[in-house]
């Protein structure tokens, strides 16, 4: 206890209090000396015996210690806190057209591909197309060296001509009844057989040319001029581009949001700003490989010959999973427990709302708001109705 009093007596706050007390006493003495009656009282006090003075001194010290303790260990006093002001961004409520979208990427593919090749063996004489070139049905893709095929046609044409002359002579003889019917039938049979041989030779000649079976785009070419090919050799692939499709990968948590025939907006890097509308045609029922994605096929009409979507192009897709016209849309961060906070006349008030649809960033409100309402854009845990608000920034949907 003695050490405590010593420490308290020499504490810097106590020293300051002692100095202030001495100044106060000096002021009191000066005041008392100005009056005759009080001066006499002071003189009597100064003549008090030592013990009594000691008591008074210790009393004064006790008072000073109480004052010092109050300085060092202040009592908790009830203080009036200044009124709190919440600084916030507000979101202005307006009716807007809203859509929720999922983004996906993939490569453009033809609706179907056809592998094409020669039906006969031979040496490639010329290739008329390049990879990626558009072709129409029956356009020539490539041809073989047709020297032998042409010689066969010419040979069979000459034989047919001779057979025709022979048949003409035998017909005249039969008319004159100089030969029997069986002889005429034999010559007729030879003529017909030779005509078939010529037809076959012409067909073989036609097979030395490879033509497009459908209108489309040429895929990778597998041969060059001078190469020997067989009827089993693949020359190229043709892609039917009346319609193209994209196989996009969708993560597990989003696949339940997608339905068949949903609208899709697609854009390729080759045509910046050119957007095409397609639709979802198939949704894979199983997760694929290590990616853990579901394959969604998007079909796109390819009806712009000036800007065709070609196989292999990189495409970015936006699948429209929800849309609403002229709806009240607010940030998800502004809604807490089906409640928003309005800012009006620099005061915050709470308002219950009904949510019709919620995306990652926005919520559609069907009840509780009106056009022009200003709500707190991001609700924090310590916000409450009745608090003063200072608007820092105003926001709107799409800005």
LUMKEVO-613860 format. One record per residue (C-alpha): residue in three letters; y, x, z. Coordinates in pm, whole numbers, plus 50000, padded with zeros to 5 digits. Example, Ala and Ser with C-alpha at 12.3 -4.5 7.8 and 13.67 -1.06 7.14 Angstrom:
2
Ala495505123050780/Ser498945136750714/
END
This chain:
399
Unk500005000050000/Unk502355028650090/Unk501715044549753/Unk502385011249584/Unk505775007749757/Unk506635043549668/Unk505675037549305/Unk507485004249291/Unk510605018949458/Unk510795046649198/Unk509835025648899/Unk512445027548626/Unk513014990148630/Unk513414990749010/Unk515865019548984/Unk517864999248735/Unk517714969048969/Unk518814990449264/Unk521825002949072/Unk522734967448978/Unk522314956949345/Unk524594985249465/Unk527214975049214/Unk526884939249337/Unk527254949549701/Unk530304970749615/Unk531894941149442/Unk531134919049745/Unk532694944449984/Unk535784947449770/Unk536094909549773/Unk535514907350149/Unk538084934350226/Unk540724913950053/Unk540544887450331/Unk541404894350697/Unk538654872650843/Unk535924886750620/Unk537184922250683/Unk536624917151055/Unk533074904850991/Unk532334935850787/Unk533674958051064/Unk531454940351321/Unk528394944651096/Unk529144981851065/Unk529064984551446/Unk525594968651472/Unk523094990951640/Unk520765012751443/Unk517654991351492/Unk519384960351371/Unk520784979551076/Unk517304992151001/Unk516014956451000/Unk518764946250762/Unk518064976050535/Unk514364968250524/Unk515194931950453/Unk517354942750162/Unk514584965850042/Unk512094936850056/Unk514434915449852/Unk514814943949602/Unk511034947949584/Unk510654910949509/Unk513234914449236/Unk511444945449104/Unk508094927649105/Unk509664899748909/Unk510844925048653/Unk507514943348634/Unk505164913448661/Unk507194884748524/Unk505894849648587/Unk504884829248287/Unk507804807548219/Unk507604778047987/Unk509634786747682/Unk510734763347412/Unk509294776747084/Unk511494775046778/Unk510484748446523/Unk507904762546279/Unk508644762745906/Unk505804764945653/Unk506634783445332/Unk504504769945050/Unk504064764044679/Unk504034727844569/Unk502174711544280/Unk503884682944098/Unk501524654144024/Unk501584641443664/Unk499224622743433/Unk497604647443196/Unk494644650242959/Unk491944670043138/Unk488694686343033/Unk486184707043225/Unk484524733843017/Unk481674758743034/Unk482044790942838/Unk479154805942645/Unk478674832942384/Unk476104839942116/Unk475444849741755/Unk475734826241458/Unk472414818641291/Unk471494799340978/Unk470004764841014/Unk466864778440854/Unk465874810640678/Unk463554815040381/Unk461824847840299/Unk461744853139925/Unk459744876939699/Unk458294881239353/Unk455114862939258/Unk453924891639040/Unk453654929039085/Unk456044952438911/Unk458914976938935/Unk462294963739045/Unk464684966738752/Unk467884953838914/Unk469164936939232/Unk472034912939158/Unk473214904339510/Unk474314921939824/Unk473574914140186/Unk475714885440313/Unk476614872939964/Unk476704835039918/Unk474384821839647/Unk473644788139491/Unk470264773439414/Unk468624790339109/Unk471034820139111/Unk469254852439017/Unk468634875539311/Unk466714903939139/Unk464414910738844/Unk461464932638755/Unk460914954138449/Unk459764927038201/Unk458694948937906/Unk454984940837934/Unk455644904238000/Unk457804901237690/Unk455184918437473/Unk452594893437595/Unk454884864737504/Unk455544878837157/Unk451824885437105/Unk450834850437206/Unk453604835436995/Unk452194852836687/Unk448654841336769/Unk449864805936820/Unk451634806736487/Unk448414818236315/Unk446404791436496/Unk448914765536387/Unk448594775936020/Unk444804775436049/Unk444874740636199/Unk447144728635921/Unk444694740935654/Unk441674725735828/Unk443474692835866/Unk444054691635488/Unk440414700435424/Unk439264673435662/Unk441504648435484/Unk439814658135159/Unk436474653735337/Unk435394688735256/Unk434724697635622/Unk433194678235902/Unk435014665336209/Unk433384690636438/Unk434934719736247/Unk438384704136270/Unk437884698336644/Unk436954734936690/Unk440114747236518/Unk442164721936712/Unk440694734637039/Unk441564770836947/Unk445164760336874/Unk445544742437206/Unk444054771937394/Unk446474795537226/Unk449384772837313/Unk448314774537678/Unk448114812337660/Unk451684813437531/Unk452824790037807/Unk451134812138068/Unk452754843437919/Unk456174826737938/Unk455544817338301/Unk454634853238382/Unk457844864738213/Unk459874839838421/Unk458264853638737/Unk459894887238674/Unk463154870838784/Unk463664861639149/Unk465974831939201/Unk467454814839508/Unk465314786039628/Unk468244770339817/Unk472004773639842/Unk472834797840121/Unk473624833540212/Unk471554864440140/Unk470184881540449/Unk469034917640476/Unk467704931840149/Unk464354949540176/Unk464164966839834/Unk466204986739585/Unk466004991739209/Unk463055013539105/Unk460735003239387/Unk457234990439316/Unk456564956439473/Unk453624933039502/Unk453404895139540/Unk453254900939918/Unk456464921339938/Unk459484905740105/Unk462634910839899/Unk465234893040114/Unk465924862740333/Unk468064833140241/Unk469904813740509/Unk470844777540459/Unk474464775740580/Unk475244739140535/Unk474804739040911/Unk474694768841143/Unk473784771341508/Unk474374793141813/Unk471824799842085/Unk473884803342404/Unk472634813542748/Unk473614791043042/Unk473034801343404/Unk470814780643631/Unk473534765143846/Unk475364751343539/Unk472484738443328/Unk472434704543505/Unk475994698143383/Unk475064699443014/Unk473784669842810/Unk472664666342450/Unk475374656842199/Unk478154670242422/Unk481144682842230/Unk481494720542178/Unk484484740142044/Unk483504772641870/Unk485534802241748/Unk484464834641579/Unk486324867641578/Unk486434867941198/Unk488834838041187/Unk491274840241483/Unk492704806641576/Unk490234787341358/Unk488234764641587/Unk485274743341480/Unk483734713841660/Unk480004711841710/Unk477564696141952/Unk474664704742180/Unk471404696542001/Unk468704711542225/Unk468404723942583/Unk465504746842670/Unk463354733342957/Unk462414768243082/Unk464244799043208/Unk464144828042967/Unk463164863443061/Unk465034885843301/Unk468384869743224/Unk467344838343415/Unk469334817843164/Unk468524785542982/Unk468894785642603/Unk471214758842470/Unk471394754142094/Unk474774744241949/Unk474954730441596/Unk478094735041385/Unk478854719941041/Unk479694748340802/Unk481774729240550/Unk484664753340486/Unk483684775240188/Unk486844796240232/Unk485894805340591/Unk482134802140625/Unk480404809840952/Unk477904836640854/Unk474714847341033/Unk475344875541279/Unk478964866541355/Unk479864867741725/Unk480894833341850/Unk482644820942166/Unk481894785242267/Unk483474760242506/Unk481104732242606/Unk483094701442712/Unk481134688343012/Unk483784663543130/Unk487044649142997/Unk489604623943117/Unk492734610342948/Unk495994605643140/Unk494564613643482/Unk496034627343804/Unk494784663243825/Unk495464685944126/Unk494194720344232/Unk490994720144436/Unk492794742644687/Unk495234713944758/Unk492484690344882/Unk490874693745224/Unk488494667845365/Unk489684641545113/Unk493264647745225/Unk496344662545061/Unk499694671945214/Unk502854658645053/Unk506244675845077/Unk509104651145101/Unk512604657345239/Unk511454691845356/Unk508764676045575/Unk504974676745536/Unk503034644145551/Unk499304638645507/Unk497834615245247/Unk494214603845206/Unk492894605344848/Unk489774596244653/Unk488224622744431/Unk486614610944105/Unk485614645043964/Unk485814680944085/Unk485534712943882/Unk485804748844001/Unk489604748243988/Unk490794712243965/Unk490034677744101/Unk490704643743944/Unk492274619644194/Unk491654582644135/Unk493444568644443/Unk496174579844683/Unk498734596944457/Unk501504586144226/Unk503444603143950/Unk506034627644077/Unk504404634344415/Unk504724670144530/Unk501754683244724/Unk501064716144899/Unk499204736944640/Unk497074756544887/Unk496164740345219/Unk495804764745509/Unk494034758545840/Unk497214756846050/Unk499064731445839/Unk499804697745994/Unk501804666345928/Unk505384666746055/Unk505874704146000/Unk509014715145821/Unk508394729445473/Unk510254754745263/Unk509284752744896/Unk508854787144740/Unk507624777544395/Unk506834746344193/Unk503714744343977/Unk502364720443716/Unk498984715743548/Unk498504739943261/Unk501444762043361/
END
